[in-house]
Amino acid sequence: MNAPLVPPVVTALERALDLLAQIRIGAIDTPFREIWSPQQCPENVLPWLAWGLSIDQWDSAWPLNIRRARVASAIAIQRRKGTRKSVTDVVNSFGGNVAIREWWEKTPPATPHTFSLTVSLGGQSDAVPGPDFIEAVISEVARTKPARSHFDFTVGLSARGRIGLRAMGRAATYARLPCIAA
């Protein structure tokens, strides 16, 4: 048994509570590695992990793969907050792709400290993102972007298609007909 957690001058009740706490706390099996892993964390604990990693916006209605991706990228986003890379990481964590054009990349140059985002969402699933989901992406970009910058946001949808080659064969008999000039 562990050393008591209470000072020597305690009542019998406090000593009994200390003994009870030592027995119960030691008996609880806590899988710390699984809880702190975004891919192995149980789904019902995932919002608490997101809160612990300082994710500002969370919605339990998002698909599970997006919630896990948001948690997995939280530390990298926080490290680079206020940079172009953090904006890209935020959009990628929502399952989208982004093209960023800053003010000095446009012809003619735009207003200083502005940038344009063209975001394509919905490429990883067949569902079209709703307005609440798009609003969540915009607000996360607003929290992550450089504080002095302003941005324009354009949403695009990506779609997949296939081009196939098809062929058909048909059996036919060919005969050469002689042509005689008369």
Secondary structure, 3 states (H helix, E strand, C coil): CCCCCCCCCCCHHHHHHHHHHHHHHHHCCCCHHHHCCCCCCCCCCHHHHHHHCCCCCCCCCCCHHHHHHHHHCHHHHHHCCCCHHHHHHHHHHCCCEEEEEEHHHCCCCCCCCEEEEEEEECCCCCCCCCHHHHHHHHHHHHHHCCCCCEEEEEEEECCCCCCCCCCCCCCCCCCCCCCCCC
